[in-house]
Amino acid sequence: MSCDGNFMKKSGEESHPDLTKAKICQDFIRAIVAEDIASGKHGGKVVTRFPPEPNGYLHIGHAKSICLNFGIAKENAGVCHLRFDDTNPCKEEEEYVQSIQDDVRWLGFDWKDKLFFASDYFEPLYEYAVQLIKAGRAYVDSQSAEEIRIRRGTLTEAGQESPYRNRSVDENLDLFQRMRAGEFEEGQHVLRAKIDMASSNINMRDPTIFRIRKASHHRTGTRWCVYPMYDFAHSLSDAIEGITHSICTLEFENHRPLYDWFLNELKTPCHPQQIEFARMNLTYTVMSKRKLLELVTGGYVQGWNDPRMPTLSGLRRRGYPPEVIRSFCERIGVAKMEGTVDVSFLEHCLREDLNKKALRVFAVLRPLKVVITNYPEGQTEELEAVNNPEDPEAGTRRVLFSRVLYIEKDDFRENPPPKFYRLSPGQEVRLRYAYFITCQEVIKNEQGEVTELRCTYDPASKGGDSPDGRKVKATLHWVSAEHAFDAEVRLYDHLFSKPDPSETEEGQDYKSNLNPNSLEILQNCKMEASLRHAKAGAPYQFERLGYFCVDPVDSSQECPVFNRTVTLRDVWAKIEKAQKG
């Protein structure tokens, strides 16, 4: 099978992956690494790095890069560095640094003693820039940012050289030193590499490599007021650390000539190989950190760890186990072509995992009171319930049954439509693990709303089976009113209402596609007694309702909160069945 985005839609295709073929395979990046090891390149060593910018929280797209970089290093007895590319003090915060480390650890990866920051290299990066100036390969440009942009040219027109391009080496050295000393204001000067203003690759048209920023840095404070640009800092940080394979996403493909130019001009002892792969896009969400930040600061979501966000902290809070994220990244493969993964495949991977390990429990989210009139008052009995039919070792538990119960409101219709097999007047249903009951009377309030059902039960049907062999067409979940406790339940859905949130009407932006029903909060839901001591993050299947977990942020013993991780409906499982079909 091909590893090139087999689980993606490309160029408008609506094809679906054959899940039966899903397996980890030798992708093109691993093939390059294997060939390098065999040829003795880099002395047979493999050193990779995951280099996030600390200007936001990590999302599931970053997980693909994390799994790839740490995975390749582990597979080849190499090492993977965690390096923060912290070269823009205006957007970086210590909060982001800590959250990124937490997320990488949660995914199951350890950088051990290989934690680095680009800010560790500010001094050598400055000296590298001085080397370029002395070699006549860099100059201080005093044009405004707008003038530089205009003179840069377009994809079809060559750029124009700066009037300051031929300053003398001495003048450039003097100006650059004074830039460092803080003599100039932001935007007054920049340092540019002297390459080729007529290059067909715009990135090679004398790119800026240092600019003035009079802002406090989260690690270096105010010691610096000139900061390296990303392309310059990234390539040289890789070289300083002895990286062998610099794996990045496809948008940096056109930056590779510049990456190599810096390393060649400065004759660094290590010259890493930059390799690009397609970034992950996911339906019904956005992967731009700028847009995610806008959602947070604009109050459209409740922080970076909102369970509707594609951030790793949001997915963790929603109840995603780290092994699901790792499996998903492995199964979609490493592609050379941009594409979009259907979120239903991610949810399939999630259900596949939770189905095997989530304990089954009873919870009634929209309770309707049921009184079993012929059940003895004051009597309580214990019934045996299976914890997980997929895991025999999970055993059984005891659920309490009494005269007064709660069932779901949707499981009753006073005037049922055709083929409604759940509870209605005169209709008999099975209560899971318990008895057959029949609705005899409907109680309503002054507004005509059904508030209570009076039912009778068949004592001979204990365990949910009838000795006379009669059949019922519906089995309902329930909880004992006397033994249940109240909880808040949050029902999460896709954050956006369109698969591609960028598809908007004229004059609108992606936020116009936010799903107004992405969160529904239910109060006074009824939980079976065993859930009183549920641990934060532990997975449960609320029978017939979906998979849930205790919210690790807002939940408390006094006010427990359960998040819906995912529904029971599985689109991809149906697709796979049809393919086998």
DRENZADO-282227 format. One line per 8 residues: number of its first residue (from 1); their letters; for each residue x, y, z of C-alpha. Coordinates in nm, 3 decimals, decimal comma, padded with zeros to 5 digits, m for minus. Example, Ala and Ser with C-alpha at 12.3 -4.5 7.8 and 13.67 -1.06 7.14 Angstrom:
BEGIN
1 = AS = 01,230 m00,450 00,780 | 01,367 m00,106 00,714
***
This chain:
BEGIN
1 = MSCDGNFM = 00,000 00,000 00,000 | 00,112 00,357 m00,059 | 00,190 00,576 00,239 | 00,123 00,898 00,048 | m00,191 01,020 00,218 | m00,402 00,710 00,167 | m00,647 00,844 00,422 | m00,680 01,187 00,261
9 = KKSGEESH = m00,906 01,349 00,010 | m00,694 01,507 m00,265 | m00,789 01,761 m00,524 | m01,159 01,735 m00,448 | m01,176 01,355 m00,453 | m01,436 01,186 m00,235 | m01,257 00,852 m00,214 | m01,231 00,673 00,118
17 = PDLTKAKI = m00,946 00,462 00,251 | m00,961 00,089 00,267 | m00,926 00,041 00,641 | m00,844 m00,326 00,595 | m00,510 m00,223 00,443 | m00,412 00,016 00,723 | m00,062 m00,061 00,843 | 00,258 00,118 00,922
25 = CQDFIRAI = 00,481 00,112 00,617 | 00,811 00,245 00,489 | 00,726 00,601 00,388 | 00,951 00,811 00,165 | 01,118 00,989 00,457 | 01,207 00,665 00,633 | 01,339 00,537 00,300 | 01,572 00,840 00,275
33 = VAEDIASG = 01,694 00,788 00,630 | 01,753 00,416 00,568 | 01,953 00,494 00,255 | 02,164 00,752 00,442 | 02,241 00,504 00,717 | 02,337 00,237 00,464 | 02,570 00,476 00,282 | 02,734 00,597 00,603
41 = KHGGKVVT = 02,616 00,955 00,558 | 02,640 01,156 00,880 | 02,851 00,871 01,016 | 02,541 00,652 01,025 | 02,384 00,873 01,293 | 02,024 00,989 01,302 | 01,949 01,312 01,488 | 01,608 01,471 01,435
49 = RFPPEPNG = 01,428 01,754 01,610 | 01,079 01,881 01,678 | 01,108 02,262 01,658 | 00,785 02,438 01,767 | 00,751 02,813 01,797 | 00,619 02,894 02,147 | 00,344 03,122 02,015 | 00,046 02,896 02,081
57 = YLHIGHAK = m00,062 02,549 02,191 | 00,014 02,240 01,985 | m00,264 02,091 01,773 | m00,317 01,749 01,618 | m00,126 01,854 01,306 | 00,182 01,900 01,524 | 00,126 01,549 01,660 | 00,204 01,411 01,315
65 = SICLNFGI = 00,541 01,590 01,315 | 00,612 01,483 01,674 | 00,538 01,117 01,598 | 00,746 01,133 01,280 | 01,055 01,298 01,428 | 01,064 01,106 01,755 | 00,958 00,786 01,580 | 01,234 00,795 01,317
73 = AKENAGVC = 01,494 00,867 01,584 | 01,377 00,577 01,800 | 01,356 00,334 01,509 | 01,718 00,406 01,417 | 01,874 00,421 01,765 | 01,907 00,796 01,723 | 01,799 01,097 01,926 | 01,531 01,360 01,879
81 = HLRFDDTN = 01,571 01,710 02,018 | 01,293 01,933 02,142 | 01,395 02,283 02,034 | 01,189 02,596 02,074 | 01,234 02,838 01,784 | 01,181 03,139 02,007 | 01,299 03,422 01,784 | 00,996 03,653 01,803
89 = PCKEEEEY = 00,956 03,801 02,153 | 00,633 03,977 02,054 | 00,433 03,652 02,025 | 00,601 03,406 02,261 | 00,507 03,322 02,618 | 00,635 03,088 02,888 | 00,283 02,943 02,910 | 00,323 02,808 02,558
97 = VQSIQDDV = 00,666 02,663 02,636 | 00,524 02,467 02,929 | 00,212 02,352 02,745 | 00,421 02,221 02,454 | 00,642 02,018 02,687 | 00,334 01,880 02,863 | 00,177 01,780 02,531 | 00,488 01,607 02,396
105 = RWLGFDWK = 00,520 01,409 02,721 | 00,149 01,322 02,714 | 00,190 01,182 02,364 | 00,449 00,946 02,509 | 00,779 01,098 02,391 | 01,087 01,194 02,591 | 01,363 01,427 02,473 | 01,565 01,344 02,787
113 = DKLFFASD = 01,851 01,596 02,808 | 01,799 01,728 02,454 | 01,593 02,038 02,535 | 01,712 02,346 02,347 | 01,604 02,698 02,256 | 01,702 02,907 01,955 | 01,757 03,183 02,211 | 02,046 02,971 02,343
121 = YFEPLYEY = 02,219 03,054 02,015 | 02,156 03,428 01,987 | 02,524 03,508 02,030 | 02,657 03,255 01,775 | 02,376 03,353 01,535 | 02,484 03,715 01,565 | 02,843 03,612 01,493 | 02,729 03,412 01,190
129 = AVQLIKAG = 02,559 03,727 01,062 | 02,885 03,920 01,113 | 03,064 03,654 00,908 | 02,820 03,710 00,621 | 02,876 04,086 00,640 | 03,254 04,044 00,635 | 03,223 03,811 00,334 | 03,015 04,071 00,152
137 = RAYVDSQS = 02,709 03,845 00,169 | 02,491 04,060 00,396 | 02,411 04,429 00,431 | 02,210 04,668 00,647 | 01,908 04,799 00,459 | 01,752 05,128 00,572 | 01,438 05,109 00,359 | 01,099 05,090 00,526
145 = AEEIRIRR = 00,920 04,756 00,541 | 00,678 04,879 00,273 | 00,962 04,984 00,042 | 01,130 04,647 00,085 | 00,802 04,470 00,008 | 00,743 04,670 m00,310 | 01,098 04,623 m00,435 | 01,087 04,251 m00,370
153 = GTLTEAGQ = 00,894 04,195 m00,692 | 00,630 03,935 m00,772 | 00,616 03,578 m00,897 | 00,642 03,709 m01,253 | 00,856 04,020 m01,202 | 01,212 04,034 m01,068 | 01,287 04,238 m00,760 | 01,483 04,562 m00,749
161 = ESPYRNRS = 01,806 04,601 m00,559 | 01,804 04,819 m00,249 | 01,985 05,154 m00,277 | 02,176 05,044 00,035 | 02,281 04,705 m00,108 | 02,637 04,815 m00,185 | 02,726 04,967 00,148 | 03,082 04,895 00,251
169 = VDENLDLF = 03,164 04,610 00,485 | 03,281 04,856 00,750 | 02,962 05,061 00,731 | 02,747 04,747 00,755 | 02,945 04,618 01,053 | 02,912 04,954 01,228 | 02,538 04,980 01,165 | 02,474 04,620 01,269
177 = QRMRAGEF = 02,666 04,668 01,593 | 02,468 04,985 01,665 | 02,145 04,798 01,589 | 02,245 04,550 01,857 | 02,331 04,833 02,098 | 01,978 04,971 02,068 | 02,058 05,299 01,894 | 01,780 05,263 01,637
185 = EEGQHVLR = 01,404 05,226 01,649 | 01,210 04,927 01,519 | 01,188 04,928 01,140 | 01,468 05,181 01,097 | 01,713 04,916 00,973 | 01,720 04,543 00,896 | 02,003 04,310 00,804 | 01,951 04,131 00,471
193 = AKIDMASS = 02,140 03,849 00,302 | 02,285 03,950 m00,034 | 02,178 03,678 m00,275 | 01,987 03,748 m00,598 | 01,704 03,997 m00,645 | 01,624 03,841 m00,984 | 01,585 03,487 m00,849 | 01,272 03,300 m00,954
201 = NINMRDPT = 01,242 03,194 m00,589 | 01,122 03,499 m00,395 | 01,275 03,359 m00,075 | 01,618 03,411 m00,231 | 01,564 03,781 m00,305 | 01,784 03,924 m00,033 | 01,580 03,793 00,261 | 01,586 03,974 00,594
209 = IFRIRKAS = 01,791 03,782 00,849 | 01,787 04,020 01,150 | 01,537 04,285 01,257 | 01,503 04,522 01,552 | 01,249 04,425 01,820 | 01,241 04,630 02,140 | 01,041 04,381 02,340 | 01,123 04,163 02,639
217 = HHRTGTRW = 01,202 03,803 02,550 | 01,063 03,527 02,772 | 01,413 03,390 02,835 | 01,666 03,663 02,758 | 01,467 03,960 02,887 | 01,589 04,287 02,736 | 01,948 04,179 02,668 | 01,879 04,172 02,295
225 = CVYPMYDF = 01,702 04,418 02,068 | 01,795 04,250 01,738 | 01,645 03,910 01,666 | 01,716 03,659 01,387 | 01,447 03,572 01,136 | 01,309 03,220 01,132 | 01,486 03,092 00,818 | 01,825 03,209 00,938
233 = AHSLSDAI = 01,786 03,087 01,296 | 01,630 02,756 01,200 | 01,894 02,636 00,956 | 02,184 02,739 01,176 | 02,028 02,601 01,494 | 01,997 02,268 01,313 | 02,366 02,288 01,220 | 02,475 02,387 01,571
241 = EGITHSIC = 02,292 02,089 01,718 | 02,423 01,841 01,463 | 02,081 01,756 01,321 | 02,107 01,503 01,038 | 01,753 01,515 00,897 | 01,557 01,839 00,923 | 01,201 01,720 00,866 | 00,945 01,996 00,807
249 = TLEFENHR = 00,612 02,057 00,641 | 00,556 02,126 00,274 | 00,524 02,503 00,299 | 00,899 02,516 00,363 | 00,987 02,342 00,036 | 01,058 02,675 m00,136 | 01,269 02,776 00,163 | 01,507 02,480 00,119
257 = PLYDWFLN = 01,743 02,667 m00,122 | 01,776 02,941 00,140 | 01,830 02,682 00,415 | 02,115 02,532 00,212 | 02,252 02,874 00,112 | 02,308 02,979 00,472 | 02,484 02,652 00,557 | 02,699 02,659 00,244
265 = ELKTPCHP = 02,800 03,024 00,276 | 02,893 02,984 00,641 | 03,061 02,647 00,582 | 02,906 02,493 00,890 | 03,066 02,163 00,995 | 02,724 01,994 00,988 | 02,488 02,030 00,693 | 02,148 01,876 00,776
273 = QQIEFARM = 01,920 01,757 00,496 | 01,584 01,931 00,484 | 01,297 01,697 00,388 | 00,940 01,816 00,347 | 00,613 01,630 00,396 | 00,250 01,736 00,366 | 00,097 01,888 00,675 | m00,221 01,742 00,818
281 = NLTYTVMS = m00,552 01,913 00,746 | m00,869 01,790 00,914 | m01,230 01,849 00,817 | m01,456 02,061 01,038 | m01,167 02,246 01,198 | m00,883 02,491 01,135 | m00,513 02,422 01,185 | m00,374 02,774 01,166
289 = KRKLLELV = m00,230 02,887 01,500 | m00,325 03,242 01,406 | m00,689 03,140 01,365 | m00,686 02,925 01,678 | m00,547 03,220 01,873 | m00,822 03,437 01,728 | m01,084 03,190 01,847 | m00,934 03,198 02,197
297 = TGGYVQGW = m00,884 03,574 02,230 | m01,219 03,646 02,067 | m01,405 03,430 02,320 | m01,543 03,194 02,057 | m01,409 02,904 02,264 | m01,322 02,870 02,631 | m00,944 02,868 02,602 | m00,680 02,665 02,422
305 = NDPRMPTL = m00,792 02,350 02,603 | m01,157 02,381 02,506 | m01,261 02,025 02,411 | m01,388 02,151 02,074 | m01,040 02,272 01,977 | m00,801 02,053 01,773 | m00,527 02,130 02,025 | m00,368 01,836 02,202
313 = SGLRRRGY = m00,474 01,983 02,536 | m00,830 02,016 02,407 | m00,835 01,659 02,277 | m00,688 01,534 02,605 | m00,956 01,716 02,803 | m01,224 01,575 02,575 | m01,106 01,222 02,653 | m00,875 01,126 02,368
321 = PPEVIRSF = m00,607 00,879 02,485 | m00,254 00,956 02,352 | m00,228 00,614 02,187 | m00,526 00,705 01,965 | m00,348 01,016 01,838 | m00,030 00,815 01,772 | m00,223 00,539 01,592 | m00,411 00,793 01,383
329 = CERIGVAK = m00,088 00,963 01,275 | 00,066 00,629 01,180 | m00,237 00,513 00,985 | m00,279 00,825 00,772 | 00,084 00,790 00,666 | 00,334 01,047 00,541 | 00,238 01,220 00,219 | 00,416 01,439 m00,037
337 = MEGTVDVS = 00,091 01,600 m00,153 | m00,140 01,824 00,050 | m00,475 01,671 00,139 | m00,746 01,670 00,401 | m00,824 01,387 00,640 | m01,189 01,327 00,716 | m01,248 01,380 01,089 | m01,472 01,073 01,089
345 = FLEHCLRE = m01,162 00,859 01,043 | m01,005 01,013 01,354 | m01,328 00,937 01,539 | m01,321 00,581 01,406 | m00,973 00,534 01,553 | m01,104 00,672 01,881 | m01,407 00,445 01,898 | m01,196 00,147 01,801
353 = DLNKKALR = m00,976 00,211 02,105 | m01,246 00,309 02,354 | m01,467 00,017 02,260 | m01,199 m00,218 02,391 | m01,131 m00,047 02,723 | m01,415 00,186 02,823 | m01,634 00,055 03,107 | m02,005 00,043 03,027
361 = VFAVLRPL = m02,224 00,234 03,270 | m02,577 00,375 03,295 | m02,644 00,747 03,272 | m02,971 00,924 03,194 | m02,910 01,264 03,039 | m03,271 01,388 03,003 | m03,447 01,206 03,285 | m03,811 01,100 03,292
369 = KVVITNYP = m03,942 00,950 03,617 | m04,083 00,596 03,610 | m04,271 00,443 03,905 | m04,315 00,065 03,899 | m04,643 00,038 04,083 | m04,632 m00,337 04,154 | m04,272 m00,336 04,279 | m04,250 m00,353 04,661
377 = EGQTEELE = m04,204 m00,013 04,826 | m03,870 00,026 05,006 | m03,717 m00,274 04,831 | m03,377 m00,254 04,662 | m03,199 m00,530 04,478 | m02,862 m00,571 04,316 | m02,841 m00,679 03,954 | m02,531 m00,801 03,776
385 = AVNNPEDP = m02,411 m00,591 03,481 | m02,124 m00,652 03,239 | m01,848 m00,391 03,253 | m01,722 m00,441 02,899 | m01,834 m00,720 02,665 | m01,516 m00,664 02,459 | m01,294 m00,735 02,761 | m01,379 m01,048 02,962
393 = EAGTRRVL = m01,124 m00,949 03,226 | m01,320 m00,630 03,301 | m01,565 m00,843 03,497 | m01,905 m00,735 03,623 | m02,049 m00,480 03,862 | m02,364 m00,449 04,071 | m02,631 m00,197 03,974 | m02,909 m00,107 04,215
401 = FSRVLYIE = m03,276 m00,144 04,119 | m03,574 00,004 04,304 | m03,936 00,106 04,263 | m03,861 00,452 04,121 | m03,635 00,484 03,816 | m03,529 00,734 03,553 | m03,525 00,665 03,180 | m03,448 00,896 02,886
409 = KDDFRENP = m03,734 01,126 02,780 | m03,669 01,028 02,419 | m03,741 00,665 02,507 | m04,110 00,744 02,558 | m04,380 00,863 02,317 | m04,738 00,909 02,422 | m04,846 00,892 02,059 | m04,570 00,686 01,898
417 = PPKFYRLS = m04,495 00,704 01,527 | m04,484 00,383 01,321 | m04,199 00,149 01,413 | m04,141 00,317 01,748 | m04,055 00,020 01,966 | m03,958 00,196 02,284 | m04,194 00,280 02,570 | m04,548 00,405 02,500
425 = PGQEVRLR = m04,889 00,345 02,664 | m04,954 m00,030 02,671 | m04,611 m00,106 02,520 | m04,372 m00,353 02,687 | m03,994 m00,300 02,687 | m03,691 m00,455 02,853 | m03,487 m00,269 03,114 | m03,128 m00,377 03,060
433 = YAYFITCQ = m03,014 m00,642 03,313 | m03,346 m00,595 03,496 | m03,710 m00,669 03,400 | m03,978 m00,626 03,138 | m04,200 m00,326 03,214 | m04,526 m00,205 03,060 | m04,650 00,155 03,064 | m04,995 00,176 03,224
441 = EVIKNEQG = m05,045 00,547 03,299 | m04,902 00,884 03,193 | m04,880 01,174 03,442 | m04,863 01,531 03,312 | m04,815 01,875 03,464 | m05,036 02,181 03,413 | m04,857 02,261 03,088 | m04,941 01,921 02,948
449 = EVTELRCT = m04,581 01,795 02,971 | m04,520 01,433 03,064 | m04,353 01,426 03,407 | m04,400 01,066 03,521 | m04,490 00,721 03,394 | m04,667 00,457 03,597 | m04,560 00,110 03,488 | m04,587 m00,250 03,599
457 = YDPASKGG = m04,311 m00,511 03,583 | m04,299 m00,884 03,526 | m04,113 m01,043 03,823 | m04,049 m01,356 03,614 | m03,841 m01,159 03,364 | m03,551 m01,085 03,600 | m03,227 m01,045 03,413 | m03,410 m00,916 03,107
465 = DSPDGRKV = m03,548 m01,247 02,978 | m03,902 m01,385 02,986 | m03,953 m01,749 03,084 | m04,246 m01,782 02,844 | m04,028 m01,683 02,550 | m04,210 m01,365 02,455 | m03,999 m01,105 02,281 | m03,972 m00,729 02,308
473 = KATLHWVS = m03,816 m00,504 02,046 | m03,649 m00,245 02,268 | m03,404 m00,249 02,557 | m03,369 00,070 02,761 | m03,101 00,189 03,002 | m03,209 00,331 03,335 | m03,091 00,438 03,681 | m03,246 00,395 04,022
481 = AEHAFDAE = m03,375 00,732 04,145 | m03,286 00,653 04,506 | m02,924 00,569 04,428 | m02,841 00,800 04,138 | m02,656 01,128 04,173 | m02,675 01,446 03,968 | m02,405 01,563 03,728 | m02,350 01,810 03,448
489 = VRLYDHLF = m02,293 01,666 03,102 | m02,141 01,857 02,812 | m02,225 01,733 02,465 | m01,955 01,841 02,220 | m01,986 01,843 01,843 | m01,773 01,975 01,557 | m01,656 02,332 01,610 | m01,751 02,426 01,252
497 = SKPDPSET = m02,062 02,345 01,053 | m01,879 02,298 00,720 | m01,612 02,040 00,635 | m01,397 02,325 00,500 | m01,450 02,629 00,726 | m01,270 02,850 00,473 | m01,560 02,815 00,228 | m01,756 03,132 00,301
505 = EEGQDYKS = m01,988 03,382 00,143 | m01,839 03,702 00,006 | m01,744 03,942 00,284 | m01,735 03,672 00,554 | m01,450 03,478 00,709 | m01,410 03,129 00,853 | m01,580 03,232 01,182 | m01,911 03,262 00,998
513 = NLNPNSLE = m01,904 02,881 00,978 | m01,877 02,826 01,352 | m02,128 02,564 01,461 | m02,381 02,723 01,702 | m02,459 02,373 01,834 | m02,100 02,268 01,903 | m02,173 02,257 02,277 | m02,487 02,164 02,465
521 = ILQNCKME = m02,478 02,168 02,846 | m02,721 01,946 03,034 | m02,783 01,990 03,407 | m02,919 01,741 03,662 | m02,834 01,433 03,459 | m02,873 01,110 03,655 | m02,566 00,887 03,700 | m02,542 00,534 03,833
529 = ASLRHAKA = m02,376 00,511 04,174 | m02,049 00,355 04,048 | m01,959 00,683 03,872 | m01,931 00,878 04,197 | m01,562 00,796 04,217 | m01,481 00,819 03,847 | m01,132 00,956 03,787 | m01,064 01,250 03,557
537 = GAPYQFER = m00,990 01,133 03,204 | m01,100 00,773 03,262 | m01,312 00,654 02,965 | m01,670 00,533 03,002 | m01,937 00,429 02,760 | m02,274 00,562 02,866 | m02,480 00,279 02,721 | m02,668 00,383 02,407
545 = LGYFCVDP = m02,538 00,741 02,437 | m02,167 00,754 02,355 | m01,825 00,770 02,517 | m01,765 01,012 02,803 | m01,499 01,113 03,055 | m01,481 01,324 03,368 | m01,374 01,680 03,285 | m01,032 01,731 03,450
553 = VDSSQECP = m01,073 02,110 03,476 | m01,425 02,197 03,592 | m01,535 01,876 03,762 | m01,544 01,842 04,140 | m01,680 01,598 04,395 | m01,965 01,839 04,467 | m02,037 01,913 04,102 | m01,911 01,637 03,869
561 = VFNRTVTL = m01,889 01,723 03,499 | m01,876 01,466 03,220 | m01,759 01,548 02,866 | m01,884 01,354 02,567 | m01,573 01,231 02,391 | m01,750 01,091 02,084 | m02,087 00,950 01,986 | m02,149 00,580 01,919
569 = RDVWAKIE = m02,225 00,631 01,549 | m01,925 00,533 01,335 | m01,924 00,650 00,974 | m01,592 00,485 00,888 | m01,697 00,147 01,023 | m01,990 00,154 00,781 | m01,757 00,251 00,496 | m01,524 m00,037 00,581
577 = KAQKG = m01,814 m00,281 00,594 | m01,936 m00,160 00,255 | m01,585 m00,203 00,108 | m01,569 m00,560 00,231 | m01,912 m00,609 00,106
***
